[in-house]
């Protein structure tokens, strides 16, 4: 059978779905695989463009995805992805790189 699932729970989407259907700019895009495969496929397009660069200041685990980040790791976070990293930014696990220095 088929189930239409709309969720912000990345771990759920990674473990449950076989295909991602994305509606963007009036068109339907279909990605085969789980949420991680979708992100990888999108990472080759505009999802990874733009945004800001962050450095991992302290190691931590993103419990929504299970991804572990090590101190010193560099992340490029687009506007579309920022909400998923907001906790780490607010709690000083991620430090924005570049920009103006005071």
SULTA-V563444 format. One record per residue. RES is the residue in one small letter. OMEGA is omega in whole degrees, 0 to 359 (none if undefined). NEAR is the number of other ideal C-beta (glycine too) atoms within 10 Angstrom. Layout:
# SULTA-V563444
res->RES omega->OMEGA near->NEAR
res->RES omega->OMEGA near->NEAR
This chain:
# SULTA-V563444
res->x omega->181 near->2
res->x omega->178 near->4
res->x omega->174 near->6
res->x omega->183 near->5
res->x omega->176 near->9
res->x omega->185 near->5
res->x omega->172 near->11
res->x omega->181 near->9
res->x omega->185 near->13
res->x omega->180 near->19
res->x omega->177 near->15
res->x omega->180 near->13
res->x omega->178 near->20
res->x omega->186 near->18
res->x omega->189 near->11
res->x omega->190 near->13
res->x omega->175 near->18
res->x omega->180 near->8
res->x omega->175 near->12
res->x omega->175 near->18
res->x omega->182 near->11
res->x omega->174 near->12
res->x omega->182 near->8
res->x omega->177 near->9
res->x omega->176 near->5
res->x omega->180 near->5
res->x omega->179 near->7
res->x omega->176 near->8
res->x omega->180 near->14
res->x omega->179 near->8
res->x omega->179 near->17
res->x omega->179 near->10
res->x omega->182 near->15
res->x omega->184 near->17
res->x omega->179 near->20
res->x omega->177 near->14
res->x omega->177 near->16
res->x omega->180 near->21
res->x omega->179 near->19
res->x omega->179 near->13
res->x omega->179 near->16
res->x omega->179 near->19
res->x omega->178 near->14
res->x omega->178 near->8
res->x omega->189 near->9
res->x omega->181 near->11
res->x omega->181 near->17
res->x omega->179 near->16
res->x omega->182 near->9
res->x omega->178 near->11
res->x omega->184 near->15
res->x omega->179 near->16
res->x omega->180 near->13
res->x omega->174 near->22
res->x omega->178 near->14
res->x omega->182 near->18
res->x omega->178 near->16
res->x omega->181 near->13
res->x omega->179 near->12
res->x omega->176 near->17
res->x omega->174 near->12
res->x omega->187 near->16
res->x omega->179 near->10
res->x omega->181 near->16
res->x omega->184 near->16
res->x omega->181 near->12
res->x omega->177 near->12
res->x omega->179 near->11
res->x omega->181 near->19
res->x omega->178 near->9
res->x omega->179 near->11
res->x omega->179 near->9
res->x omega->181 near->13
res->x omega->180 near->9
res->x omega->171 near->16
res->x omega->185 near->14
res->x omega->180 near->21
res->x omega->177 near->15
res->x omega->181 near->10
res->x omega->184 near->13
res->x omega->190 near->16
res->x omega->182 near->13
res->x omega->180 near->10
res->x omega->181 near->14
res->x omega->187 near->17
res->x omega->180 near->11
res->x omega->181 near->14
res->x omega->178 near->21
res->x omega->182 near->15
res->x omega->182 near->9
res->x omega->172 near->11
res->x omega->172 near->9
res->x omega->177 near->19
res->x omega->180 near->23
res->x omega->180 near->13
res->x omega->179 near->11
res->x omega->177 near->12
res->x omega->181 near->9
res->x omega->182 near->8
res->x omega->175 near->4
res->x omega->178 near->4
res->x omega->none near->3
